[in-house]
Amino acid sequence: MAKVAAMAMEKVDAKDAKDREKIEAVRKVMRKQAPLSPKQAEYCNDACVERFLRAKGDNVKKAAKTLRAVLSWRDTIGADHIMADEFSGELSDGMAYVAGHDDENRPVLMFKIKQDDYPKYQPQKSFVRFLVFTLEVAVASMNRFVDQFVLLFDASKQSPSPLD
């Protein structure tokens, strides 16, 4: 019995070592393209890189390319500079929050946006920043083996509108 357990542990250790090599390979490809800022390096933690690898079928080059595109997008919208203070009203009204985790340990995001709340988000950039902030909170609560989240929109407070 002990021999079987030891062999199983060796397989797990070998897989972990292989995973670690791929994670480092993605980072190496990315650093070759351009150096990572401290914030970008922080974002590209092991769990993040693992998710990109799984999404790209363990293809290091594809994972690095997609992750680099995401970093560029994050820079464009200023994701690293979004602060909760920016949305104090929305957060205190409970318009969006992480409501816990489901049975598969995926974060559950709840959005409760009423029709009359939409004018608050003019221009659309403000709403996108609020959405990104909420998603960042959800992703931060994910463990490294979770690749998905659940997104719920509560429309129970919507007033019915006739179809034209």
N, C-alpha and C positions, 0 to 999 in steps of 0.2 A: 504494500500500500504506500509506504514512504517513497519507494522508487518511482511509482506512478506520479505522486505529487511533485517529486523533484523534477521529473521530466516535463510536467505541465508548467512548472515555474521557469524552466529553461526556455520553453517556447514563448512564454509571456515576456521574459527578459529579452529574447531575440527580437520579438515584434516591437517592443519598446525601443530597442536600439535602432531598428530599421526606421521606425517612425521618427525618432530623434534625428537620424541622418537626413531624412527627407525634409524635415522642418528646417534644419540648418542649410540644406541645399536651396530651399526657396529663398531664405534670407540672403544667401550668397549671390544668387542670381539678381535679386533686387538691389543689393549693394553695388553690383557691377553696373547696373543701369544708372543708378544715382544714389548718393548717400542718403540714409534715412535721418530725418530730424529726430531729436529726442522724443517728441510726441508721437511720431510715426513708429519709431521703434517700440514705444510703450504699447501702441495699438496692436502691433504685430507680435503679440505674445504667443506662446505655444498653442493655446486653445484656438486663437484666431487663425493661425497658419494651418493648423490641423483641419479646421472647417473648410478652408479654401482647398486644401489637398483632397479632402473627401469629395467636395463638390466637383472637382476636376479629375476624378478618377485616379488620384495619386500621381498625376502628371505635374512634375515640378515646374516646368516652363509655363504651362497654362495657369497653374496656381499663382505663380509669381506675376505673370502678366495681368491677371484679373485683380490681384491684390494691389498692384501698382495703380491700376485704373481706379480702384476704390479709394486709395490714398489721395489721388489727384482730385477726385470728386469731393472727398472730405475737406481738402484744402480749399476748394472752390466755394463751398457753402460755409466754411468756417466751423466745422463740427467740433474742433478742439477748443473752441472759444464760446460754445453755447453753455450758458449757466442757468441754473434753476431760477435765479432771481428774475430772469427775463420773462418768466411765465408764472409769476407768483399768483396772479389772479386766476389763471386757468387751472393751476394746480390746487389752489384753495377751493375752487368750485368743483373739484373732482372730475374735470373734463377728460383726463387721461391718467391712467396709473397702471402699475403692474399689480394684478389682483392675486398673485400667488403663482403656483405651478400646477400643471395637470398631472395625471397618473404617469405620464412618460417624462416627467420632470421638465417639460417645456414651460417657459414663462407665459402667463396669460395676460395679455394687454387688453385693457378695457378703455374704449373711447365712448364718451357720452357727450356728443356735440349736437346741440339743438340747432334747428334751422336759423333762429335769430342770433346764434353765436357767430355765424360765418362772417358778418361784416367786420368783426374784430380782427379778422385775419387778412385785411387788405393792407398791403399787397400780399400776394400768395406766399412770398418768401417767408413771412412771419409764421404762417401755418406749417410750411415745410420745416422750418427750424424747430417748431414745437413737436412735430412728428419725429424728427431726427432725435431730439432730446429724449423723447419717450422710448424710442427704439434703443437708444444707447443704454438707458437704464435697464431695459429688458435684457439686452445682450450681456451687460455686466453681471446679471444675475444667473446666467447660464453656466452649467459646468462644461468641461471641455468635450464631452461626448454628445452634447445636445446641439443639433444643427437647425432646429426650427423653433418657432414660437407660435402661439395661438393669438389671433387678433380678433377681438369682438367689438362690434359697434352696437351700442344700445340706442335704439331709435324709439324707445317706449315713450319718450316725452315729445315726440314729433306730433304736430297737428296734422290731421289728414288733409290732403289737398286733392281736389278733383282733377281727374285727367282731362286734358283738353282734347 
